[in-house]
Amino acid sequence: MPDLLLSLDDGFLLNNIKGDIGEITVHHLLSYLNKDCYFCINNLLLPLKNGGTTQIDHVILSPYGIFVIETKNYQGFIFGGEHANQWTQKTYRGTYQFYNPIKQNNHHIRTLANLLSLELRYFHSMILFIGECEIKTTLPNYVIDCCLNTDKFFEYIDSKKEFMINQELFKKILQTISNHRIKNTTENQNKHQEYVKHLQNLCPKCQSTMVKRIVKNTGKKFLGCSRFPYCRGTRQFIDKETQNQQELSNLIKYLL
């Protein structure tokens, strides 16, 4: 039992549990969709050209386009902007930063569009906040707080009624996804998590955003968890020039 409590304090196990609860909530919502019109694919793991992977929480195929869903299970107040890099979560325990889920989901959509050789107009982005949180800034209507009003989820899907995908294209999309989908084994999931942590520079203990800190005695820079002192995860600091070179290298590899 003490080992379990320690893991919960570190945040890793707790985040996994919260993620599972969030996924169960979304699965429940998806179960109400008309199965004659909407086909759901969950936890879609796809390869990237640079050797990494991307994971899409939920994809809904329909005659009215492809809905790509990113879920977030957060508590407290959520502040963010459509074009901002970071959003803010405020709880009674403190203030934390996380990557803009709109941008995160746009990356998912671009990956899927390239894989399927489809234009972006075929896709509908959806960001679902599942936990007991409240969005405090005005955001596009596809960013939905399902804790307060699940009707918004169905209203947004019902708002898309332009016929876009015929039966032949539908079958082609399913076949392409099936051919490229990576199995959700423990090994593949671990590889994906390591790739995500490497790209986003997340805390190795609790997956929160890292911030630059300085050792007072030596002046040495390092990255520390934004949840300090609740989490003491650290990473090596990489200067901006080196980071830019790495990002440029990754971009070139991705484009190739």
Stockholm file with secondary structure:
# STOCKHOLM 1.0

chainA/1-256         MPDLLLSLDDGFLLNNIKGDIGEITVHHLLSYLNKDCYFCINNLLLPLKNGGTTQIDHVILSPYGIFVIETKNYQGFIFGGEHANQWTQKTYRGTYQFYNPIKQNNHHIRTLANLLSLELRYFHSMILFIGECEIKTTLPNYVIDCCLNTDKFFEYIDSKKEFMINQELFKKILQTISNHRIKNTTENQNKHQEYVKHLQNLCPKCQSTMVKRIVKNTGKKFLGCSRFPYCRGTRQFIDKETQNQQELSNLIKYLL
#=GR chainA/1-256 SS CHHHHHHHHHSHHHHHHHHHHHHHHHHHHHTTSCTTTCEEEEEEEEECTTSCEEEEEEEEEETTEEEEEEEECCCEEEECCTTCSEEEEEETTEEEEEECHHHHHHHHHHHHHHHHTCCGGGEEEEEEECSSEEECSCCCTTEEETTTCTHHHHHHHHTCCCCCCCHHHHHHHHHHHHHHCCCCCHHHHHHHHHHHHHHHTBCTTTCCBEEEEECTTTCCEEEEETTTTTCCCEEECCCHHHHHHHHHHHHHHHHC
#=GC SS_cons         CHHHHHHHHHSHHHHHHHHHHHHHHHHHHHTTSCTTTCEEEEEEEEECTTSCEEEEEEEEEETTEEEEEEEECCCEEEECCTTCSEEEEEETTEEEEEECHHHHHHHHHHHHHHHHTCCGGGEEEEEEECSSEEECSCCCTTEEETTTCTHHHHHHHHTCCCCCCCHHHHHHHHHHHHHHCCCCCHHHHHHHHHHHHHHHTBCTTTCCBEEEEECTTTCCEEEEETTTTTCCCEEECCCHHHHHHHHHHHHHHHHC
//
